[in-house]
Amino acid sequence: MGRSLAEILQSLPEQRRQAVLKRREQLVTEVLSLRQFQEKQRTMGQGMDIQLEDFSSLTLSTLRDYVESLGGFLDVVVTFPEQASIALDLGE
């Protein structure tokens, strides 16, 4: 018979066990955030959905407005290999 998750976690070194538990919490938070996002999106109606259907012509300001209407903030970060990331200020 297989081992339980608790048994597997107990067999891990403490540092690894803590990393696994931390990642679990991150994933739970992401799932809950996604569920909240989906619920807010459902309550928004069709107006924004129509504007966001054609991503080839989507502007950052439209995306920012959409994200903010859902209660979030849009951050754009540019990452280059072997260089520091640059956070872009989208302004208002």
N, CA, C and O atoms as CSV, one atom per row, in Angstrom:
chain,resi,resn,atom,element,x,y,z
A,1,MET,N,N,0.835,-1.177,0.000
A,1,MET,CA,C,0.000,0.000,0.000
A,1,MET,C,C,0.885,1.247,0.000
A,1,MET,O,O,1.956,1.252,0.608
A,2,GLY,N,N,0.435,2.305,-0.684
A,2,GLY,CA,C,1.228,3.527,-0.804
A,2,GLY,C,C,1.296,4.319,0.483
A,2,GLY,O,O,0.527,4.090,1.417
A,3,ARG,N,N,2.220,5.246,0.516
A,3,ARG,CA,C,2.374,6.114,1.685
A,3,ARG,C,C,1.438,7.311,1.568
A,3,ARG,O,O,1.095,7.736,0.465
A,4,SER,N,N,1.038,7.838,2.688
A,4,SER,CA,C,0.189,9.032,2.699
A,4,SER,C,C,1.066,10.261,2.445
A,4,SER,O,O,2.291,10.202,2.550
A,5,LEU,N,N,0.419,11.356,2.114
A,5,LEU,CA,C,1.144,12.607,1.901
A,5,LEU,C,C,1.872,13.027,3.173
A,5,LEU,O,O,3.005,13.505,3.112
A,6,ALA,N,N,1.234,12.852,4.311
A,6,ALA,CA,C,1.868,13.207,5.589
A,6,ALA,C,C,3.146,12.396,5.808
A,6,ALA,O,O,4.149,12.925,6.287
A,7,GLU,N,N,3.104,11.115,5.454
A,7,GLU,CA,C,4.292,10.269,5.606
A,7,GLU,C,C,5.406,10.707,4.663
A,7,GLU,O,O,6.580,10.717,5.034
A,8,ILE,N,N,5.032,11.064,3.458
A,8,ILE,CA,C,6.035,11.518,2.493
A,8,ILE,C,C,6.663,12.816,2.975
A,8,ILE,O,O,7.884,12.968,2.932
A,9,LEU,N,N,5.835,13.757,3.435
A,9,LEU,CA,C,6.364,15.026,3.933
A,9,LEU,C,C,7.282,14.820,5.132
A,9,LEU,O,O,8.319,15.474,5.237
A,10,GLN,N,N,6.912,13.925,6.029
A,10,GLN,CA,C,7.739,13.661,7.203
A,10,GLN,C,C,9.092,13.063,6.832
A,10,GLN,O,O,10.067,13.225,7.566
A,11,SER,N,N,9.154,12.376,5.700
A,11,SER,CA,C,10.413,11.752,5.289
A,11,SER,C,C,11.377,12.739,4.629
A,11,SER,O,O,12.549,12.420,4.433
A,12,LEU,N,N,10.899,13.917,4.291
A,12,LEU,CA,C,11.746,14.918,3.647
A,12,LEU,C,C,12.618,15.644,4.668
A,12,LEU,O,O,12.237,15.781,5.831
A,13,PRO,N,N,13.780,16.105,4.235
A,13,PRO,CA,C,14.580,16.973,5.113
A,13,PRO,C,C,13.776,18.234,5.452
A,13,PRO,O,O,12.964,18.687,4.645
A,14,GLU,N,N,13.998,18.791,6.621
A,14,GLU,CA,C,13.213,19.941,7.102
A,14,GLU,C,C,13.169,21.092,6.100
A,14,GLU,O,O,12.103,21.657,5.853
A,15,GLN,N,N,14.310,21.440,5.528
A,15,GLN,CA,C,14.358,22.567,4.586
A,15,GLN,C,C,13.489,22.291,3.361
A,15,GLN,O,O,12.763,23.171,2.899
A,16,ARG,N,N,13.562,21.086,2.845
A,16,ARG,CA,C,12.758,20.707,1.678
A,16,ARG,C,C,11.277,20.681,2.034
A,16,ARG,O,O,10.441,21.120,1.244
A,17,ARG,N,N,10.947,20.171,3.217
A,17,ARG,CA,C,9.557,20.104,3.669
A,17,ARG,C,C,8.972,21.517,3.766
A,17,ARG,O,O,7.841,21.759,3.344
A,18,GLN,N,N,9.752,22.442,4.324
A,18,GLN,CA,C,9.288,23.832,4.433
A,18,GLN,C,C,9.090,24.462,3.055
A,18,GLN,O,O,8.142,25.220,2.850
A,19,ALA,N,N,9.977,24.152,2.114
A,19,ALA,CA,C,9.839,24.678,0.747
A,19,ALA,C,C,8.573,24.135,0.086
A,19,ALA,O,O,7.862,24.873,-0.595
A,20,VAL,N,N,8.297,22.864,0.283
A,20,VAL,CA,C,7.089,22.256,-0.285
A,20,VAL,C,C,5.836,22.888,0.314
A,20,VAL,O,O,4.894,23.207,-0.412
A,21,LEU,N,N,5.819,23.070,1.624
A,21,LEU,CA,C,4.654,23.671,2.286
A,21,LEU,C,C,4.452,25.128,1.856
A,21,LEU,O,O,3.320,25.580,1.681
A,22,LYS,N,N,5.562,25.858,1.687
A,22,LYS,CA,C,5.473,27.243,1.230
A,22,LYS,C,C,4.895,27.298,-0.185
A,22,LYS,O,O,4.037,28.130,-0.477
A,23,ARG,N,N,5.367,26.412,-1.056
A,23,ARG,CA,C,4.861,26.382,-2.433
A,23,ARG,C,C,3.387,26.002,-2.464
A,23,ARG,O,O,2.625,26.520,-3.281
A,24,ARG,N,N,2.984,25.096,-1.572
A,24,ARG,CA,C,1.570,24.719,-1.481
A,24,ARG,C,C,0.719,25.935,-1.150
A,24,ARG,O,O,-0.338,26.138,-1.748
A,25,GLU,N,N,1.172,26.740,-0.205
A,25,GLU,CA,C,0.434,27.945,0.176
A,25,GLU,C,C,0.352,28.924,-0.998
A,25,GLU,O,O,-0.685,29.552,-1.211
A,26,GLN,N,N,1.444,29.052,-1.759
A,26,GLN,CA,C,1.425,29.927,-2.927
A,26,GLN,C,C,0.395,29.450,-3.947
A,26,GLN,O,O,-0.352,30.253,-4.506
A,27,LEU,N,N,0.360,28.151,-4.184
A,27,LEU,CA,C,-0.583,27.595,-5.153
A,27,LEU,C,C,-2.028,27.767,-4.690
A,27,LEU,O,O,-2.908,28.081,-5.492
A,28,VAL,N,N,-2.267,27.561,-3.404
A,28,VAL,CA,C,-3.620,27.761,-2.872
A,28,VAL,C,C,-4.039,29.214,-3.069
A,28,VAL,O,O,-5.168,29.483,-3.478
A,29,THR,N,N,-3.145,30.144,-2.784
A,29,THR,CA,C,-3.433,31.565,-2.967
A,29,THR,C,C,-3.723,31.879,-4.428
A,29,THR,O,O,-4.653,32.628,-4.725
A,30,GLU,N,N,-2.933,31.312,-5.350
A,30,GLU,CA,C,-3.161,31.539,-6.778
A,30,GLU,C,C,-4.515,31.009,-7.218
A,30,GLU,O,O,-5.226,31.669,-7.977
A,31,VAL,N,N,-4.873,29.831,-6.750
A,31,VAL,CA,C,-6.163,29.247,-7.115
A,31,VAL,C,C,-7.304,30.113,-6.591
A,31,VAL,O,O,-8.265,30.378,-7.314
A,32,LEU,N,N,-7.206,30.552,-5.342
A,32,LEU,CA,C,-8.249,31.402,-4.779
A,32,LEU,C,C,-8.335,32.726,-5.531
A,32,LEU,O,O,-9.433,33.227,-5.774
A,33,SER,N,N,-7.191,33.298,-5.899
A,33,SER,CA,C,-7.179,34.542,-6.654
A,33,SER,C,C,-7.818,34.344,-8.028
A,33,SER,O,O,-8.577,35.196,-8.490
A,34,LEU,N,N,-7.519,33.239,-8.668
A,34,LEU,CA,C,-8.103,32.948,-9.971
A,34,LEU,C,C,-9.615,32.795,-9.860
A,34,LEU,O,O,-10.355,33.286,-10.712
A,35,ARG,N,N,-10.069,32.124,-8.825
A,35,ARG,CA,C,-11.517,31.971,-8.626
A,35,ARG,C,C,-12.188,33.325,-8.412
A,35,ARG,O,O,-13.263,33.578,-8.957
A,36,GLN,N,N,-11.560,34.196,-7.622
A,36,GLN,CA,C,-12.110,35.530,-7.400
A,36,GLN,C,C,-12.136,36.317,-8.707
A,36,GLN,O,O,-13.115,37.001,-9.004
A,37,PHE,N,N,-11.060,36.218,-9.487
A,37,PHE,CA,C,-10.982,36.903,-10.765
A,37,PHE,C,C,-12.105,36.427,-11.691
A,37,PHE,O,O,-12.778,37.238,-12.326
A,38,GLN,N,N,-12.300,35.119,-11.762
A,38,GLN,CA,C,-13.338,34.570,-12.628
A,38,GLN,C,C,-14.720,35.028,-12.185
A,38,GLN,O,O,-15.571,35.332,-13.021
A,39,GLU,N,N,-14.949,35.078,-10.886
A,39,GLU,CA,C,-16.247,35.526,-10.380
A,39,GLU,C,C,-16.481,36.995,-10.724
A,39,GLU,O,O,-17.567,37.364,-11.169
A,40,LYS,N,N,-15.472,37.827,-10.519
A,40,LYS,CA,C,-15.606,39.241,-10.859
A,40,LYS,C,C,-15.843,39.405,-12.353
A,40,LYS,O,O,-16.649,40.235,-12.775
A,41,GLN,N,N,-15.141,38.614,-13.147
A,41,GLN,CA,C,-15.294,38.692,-14.595
A,41,GLN,C,C,-16.723,38.332,-14.996
A,41,GLN,O,O,-17.292,38.968,-15.884
A,42,ARG,N,N,-17.306,37.324,-14.354
A,42,ARG,CA,C,-18.683,36.929,-14.671
A,42,ARG,C,C,-19.668,38.039,-14.337
A,42,ARG,O,O,-20.659,38.225,-15.044
A,43,THR,N,N,-19.403,38.774,-13.267
A,43,THR,CA,C,-20.331,39.827,-12.855
A,43,THR,C,C,-20.156,41.111,-13.661
A,43,THR,O,O,-20.984,42.017,-13.567
A,44,MET,N,N,-19.090,41.194,-14.450
A,44,MET,CA,C,-18.819,42.400,-15.236
A,44,MET,C,C,-19.764,42.542,-16.423
A,44,MET,O,O,-20.020,43.659,-16.873
A,45,GLY,N,N,-20.279,41.446,-16.932
A,45,GLY,CA,C,-21.109,41.512,-18.131
A,45,GLY,C,C,-20.262,41.361,-19.379
A,45,GLY,O,O,-19.085,41.006,-19.307
A,46,GLN,N,N,-20.859,41.628,-20.506
A,46,GLN,CA,C,-20.215,41.383,-21.789
A,46,GLN,C,C,-19.403,42.558,-22.302
A,46,GLN,O,O,-18.589,42.372,-23.206
A,47,GLY,N,N,-19.583,43.765,-21.766
A,47,GLY,CA,C,-18.928,44.955,-22.306
A,47,GLY,C,C,-17.429,44.817,-22.480
A,47,GLY,O,O,-16.914,45.018,-23.579
A,48,MET,N,N,-16.724,44.478,-21.420
A,48,MET,CA,C,-15.273,44.356,-21.496
A,48,MET,C,C,-14.859,43.119,-22.270
A,48,MET,O,O,-13.833,43.134,-22.949
A,49,ASP,N,N,-15.637,42.047,-22.182
A,49,ASP,CA,C,-15.287,40.826,-22.900
A,49,ASP,C,C,-15.180,41.093,-24.393
A,49,ASP,O,O,-14.280,40.580,-25.059
A,50,ILE,N,N,-16.094,41.893,-24.916
A,50,ILE,CA,C,-16.074,42.192,-26.350
A,50,ILE,C,C,-14.805,42.961,-26.698
A,50,ILE,O,O,-14.179,42.685,-27.722
A,51,GLN,N,N,-14.419,43.920,-25.863
A,51,GLN,CA,C,-13.215,44.710,-26.127
A,51,GLN,C,C,-11.955,43.857,-26.058
A,51,GLN,O,O,-10.975,44.153,-26.742
A,52,LEU,N,N,-11.962,42.810,-25.248
A,52,LEU,CA,C,-10.762,42.013,-25.061
A,52,LEU,C,C,-10.683,40.803,-25.988
A,52,LEU,O,O,-9.713,40.048,-25.928
A,53,GLU,N,N,-11.689,40.603,-26.846
A,53,GLU,CA,C,-11.678,39.433,-27.715
A,53,GLU,C,C,-10.524,39.462,-28.712
A,53,GLU,O,O,-9.929,38.421,-28.992
A,54,ASP,N,N,-10.198,40.633,-29.252
A,54,ASP,CA,C,-9.154,40.721,-30.264
A,54,ASP,C,C,-7.875,41.229,-29.621
A,54,ASP,O,O,-7.629,42.435,-29.584
A,55,PHE,N,N,-7.053,40.305,-29.110
A,55,PHE,CA,C,-5.833,40.688,-28.406
A,55,PHE,C,C,-4.792,41.310,-29.324
A,55,PHE,O,O,-3.875,41.975,-28.843
A,56,SER,N,N,-4.908,41.111,-30.630
A,56,SER,CA,C,-3.921,41.695,-31.539
A,56,SER,C,C,-4.006,43.214,-31.546
A,56,SER,O,O,-3.020,43.881,-31.863
A,57,SER,N,N,-5.159,43.775,-31.204
A,57,SER,CA,C,-5.301,45.228,-31.182
A,57,SER,C,C,-5.500,45.772,-29.766
A,57,SER,O,O,-5.880,46.930,-29.596
A,58,LEU,N,N,-5.248,44.951,-28.763
A,58,LEU,CA,C,-5.414,45.354,-27.376
A,58,LEU,C,C,-4.351,46.366,-26.986
A,58,LEU,O,O,-3.164,46.149,-27.230
A,59,THR,N,N,-4.768,47.468,-26.384
A,59,THR,CA,C,-3.803,48.455,-25.901
A,59,THR,C,C,-3.561,48.218,-24.412
A,59,THR,O,O,-4.396,47.641,-23.716
A,60,LEU,N,N,-2.411,48.670,-23.945
A,60,LEU,CA,C,-2.110,48.524,-22.523
A,60,LEU,C,C,-3.096,49.301,-21.664
A,60,LEU,O,O,-3.439,48.866,-20.565
A,61,SER,N,N,-3.553,50.445,-22.157
A,61,SER,CA,C,-4.509,51.224,-21.366
A,61,SER,C,C,-5.836,50.483,-21.227
A,61,SER,O,O,-6.463,50.535,-20.169
A,62,THR,N,N,-6.271,49.793,-22.282
A,62,THR,CA,C,-7.497,49.003,-22.200
A,62,THR,C,C,-7.321,47.852,-21.221
A,62,THR,O,O,-8.205,47.576,-20.410
A,63,LEU,N,N,-6.176,47.184,-21.299
A,63,LEU,CA,C,-5.900,46.088,-20.382
A,63,LEU,C,C,-5.815,46.593,-18.950
A,63,LEU,O,O,-6.337,45.959,-18.033
A,64,ARG,N,N,-5.158,47.732,-18.756
A,64,ARG,CA,C,-5.058,48.322,-17.417
A,64,ARG,C,C,-6.451,48.644,-16.872
A,64,ARG,O,O,-6.757,48.337,-15.720
A,65,ASP,N,N,-7.290,49.264,-17.704
A,65,ASP,CA,C,-8.648,49.596,-17.272
A,65,ASP,C,C,-9.434,48.348,-16.895
A,65,ASP,O,O,-10.177,48.344,-15.913
A,66,TYR,N,N,-9.265,47.291,-17.679
A,66,TYR,CA,C,-9.974,46.040,-17.420
A,66,TYR,C,C,-9.519,45.431,-16.093
A,66,TYR,O,O,-10.339,45.038,-15.263
A,67,VAL,N,N,-8.210,45.360,-15.911
A,67,VAL,CA,C,-7.661,44.789,-14.674
A,67,VAL,C,C,-8.103,45.614,-13.472
A,67,VAL,O,O,-8.478,45.052,-12.443
A,68,GLU,N,N,-8.065,46.921,-13.584
A,68,GLU,CA,C,-8.473,47.789,-12.478
A,68,GLU,C,C,-9.967,47.660,-12.195
A,68,GLU,O,O,-10.387,47.761,-11.042
A,69,SER,N,N,-10.772,47.438,-13.233
A,69,SER,CA,C,-12.209,47.267,-13.009
A,69,SER,C,C,-12.500,45.999,-12.222
A,69,SER,O,O,-13.554,45.872,-11.599
A,70,LEU,N,N,-11.552,45.057,-12.255
A,70,LEU,CA,C,-11.690,43.826,-11.486
A,70,LEU,C,C,-11.058,43.946,-10.103
A,70,LEU,O,O,-11.066,42.993,-9.324
A,71,GLY,N,N,-10.506,45.137,-9.803
A,71,GLY,CA,C,-9.917,45.367,-8.489
A,71,GLY,C,C,-8.428,45.108,-8.421
A,71,GLY,O,O,-7.851,45.085,-7.334
A,72,GLY,N,N,-7.796,44.912,-9.572
A,72,GLY,CA,C,-6.365,44.616,-9.588
A,72,GLY,C,C,-5.538,45.782,-10.091
A,72,GLY,O,O,-6.060,46.870,-10.335
A,73,PHE,N,N,-4.261,45.548,-10.241
A,73,PHE,CA,C,-3.327,46.536,-10.763
A,73,PHE,C,C,-2.494,45.863,-11.840
A,73,PHE,O,O,-2.119,44.699,-11.701
A,74,LEU,N,N,-2.208,46.578,-12.900
A,74,LEU,CA,C,-1.405,46.033,-13.985
A,74,LEU,C,C,0.034,46.502,-13.820
A,74,LEU,O,O,0.306,47.702,-13.793
A,75,ASP,N,N,0.945,45.558,-13.712
A,75,ASP,CA,C,2.376,45.844,-13.668
A,75,ASP,C,C,3.003,45.201,-14.891
A,75,ASP,O,O,2.743,44.036,-15.194
A,76,VAL,N,N,3.832,45.969,-15.594
A,76,VAL,CA,C,4.540,45.431,-16.751
A,76,VAL,C,C,6.026,45.451,-16.424
A,76,VAL,O,O,6.589,46.495,-16.093
A,77,VAL,N,N,6.649,44.291,-16.520
A,77,VAL,CA,C,8.066,44.158,-16.221
A,77,VAL,C,C,8.770,43.578,-17.440
A,77,VAL,O,O,8.364,42.545,-17.972
A,78,VAL,N,N,9.837,44.261,-17.879
A,78,VAL,CA,C,10.631,43.796,-19.007
A,78,VAL,C,C,11.864,43.090,-18.451
A,78,VAL,O,O,12.573,43.628,-17.600
A,79,THR,N,N,12.105,41.879,-18.943
A,79,THR,CA,C,13.239,41.092,-18.464
A,79,THR,C,C,14.131,40.726,-19.632
A,79,THR,O,O,13.670,40.168,-20.628
A,80,PHE,N,N,15.416,41.044,-19.506
A,80,PHE,CA,C,16.406,40.697,-20.514
A,80,PHE,C,C,17.382,39.688,-19.920
A,80,PHE,O,O,17.668,39.730,-18.724
A,81,PRO,N,N,17.889,38.789,-20.746
A,81,PRO,CA,C,18.869,37.833,-20.221
A,81,PRO,C,C,20.078,38.565,-19.623
A,81,PRO,O,O,20.604,39.511,-20.209
A,82,GLU,N,N,20.490,38.111,-18.470
A,82,GLU,CA,C,21.686,38.611,-17.801
A,82,GLU,C,C,21.663,40.100,-17.500
A,82,GLU,O,O,22.713,40.733,-17.393
A,83,GLN,N,N,20.454,40.665,-17.361
A,83,GLN,CA,C,20.310,42.069,-16.992
A,83,GLN,C,C,19.199,42.189,-15.962
A,83,GLN,O,O,18.367,41.294,-15.815
A,84,ALA,N,N,19.200,43.279,-15.271
A,84,ALA,CA,C,18.153,43.519,-14.286
A,84,ALA,C,C,16.814,43.750,-14.986
A,84,ALA,O,O,16.766,44.292,-16.091
A,85,SER,N,N,15.750,43.341,-14.345
A,85,SER,CA,C,14.417,43.585,-14.884
A,85,SER,C,C,14.070,45.059,-14.748
A,85,SER,O,O,14.565,45.738,-13.848
A,86,ILE,N,N,13.224,45.550,-15.638
A,86,ILE,CA,C,12.811,46.948,-15.636
A,86,ILE,C,C,11.291,46.985,-15.516
A,86,ILE,O,O,10.587,46.418,-16.351
A,87,ALA,N,N,10.792,47.644,-14.492
A,87,ALA,CA,C,9.356,47.826,-14.328
A,87,ALA,C,C,8.945,49.088,-15.073
A,87,ALA,O,O,9.480,50.169,-14.825
A,88,LEU,N,N,7.991,48.942,-15.988
A,88,LEU,CA,C,7.522,50.090,-16.773
A,88,LEU,C,C,6.411,50.814,-16.021
A,88,LEU,O,O,5.533,50.183,-15.432
A,89,ASP,N,N,6.457,52.118,-16.045
A,89,ASP,CA,C,5.389,52.940,-15.452
A,89,ASP,C,C,4.402,53.251,-16.556
A,89,ASP,O,O,4.736,53.965,-17.502
A,90,LEU,N,N,3.194,52.727,-16.452
A,90,LEU,CA,C,2.192,52.926,-17.489
A,90,LEU,C,C,1.484,54.258,-17.361
A,90,LEU,O,O,0.760,54.664,-18.270
A,91,GLY,N,N,1.680,54.940,-16.255
A,91,GLY,CA,C,1.031,56.228,-16.058
A,91,GLY,C,C,-0.464,56.087,-15.958
A,91,GLY,O,O,-0.988,54.980,-15.832
A,92,GLU,N,N,-1.127,57.172,-16.014
A,92,GLU,CA,C,-2.604,57.164,-15.937
A,92,GLU,C,C,-3.162,57.436,-17.253
A,92,GLU,O,O,-4.382,57.475,-17.410
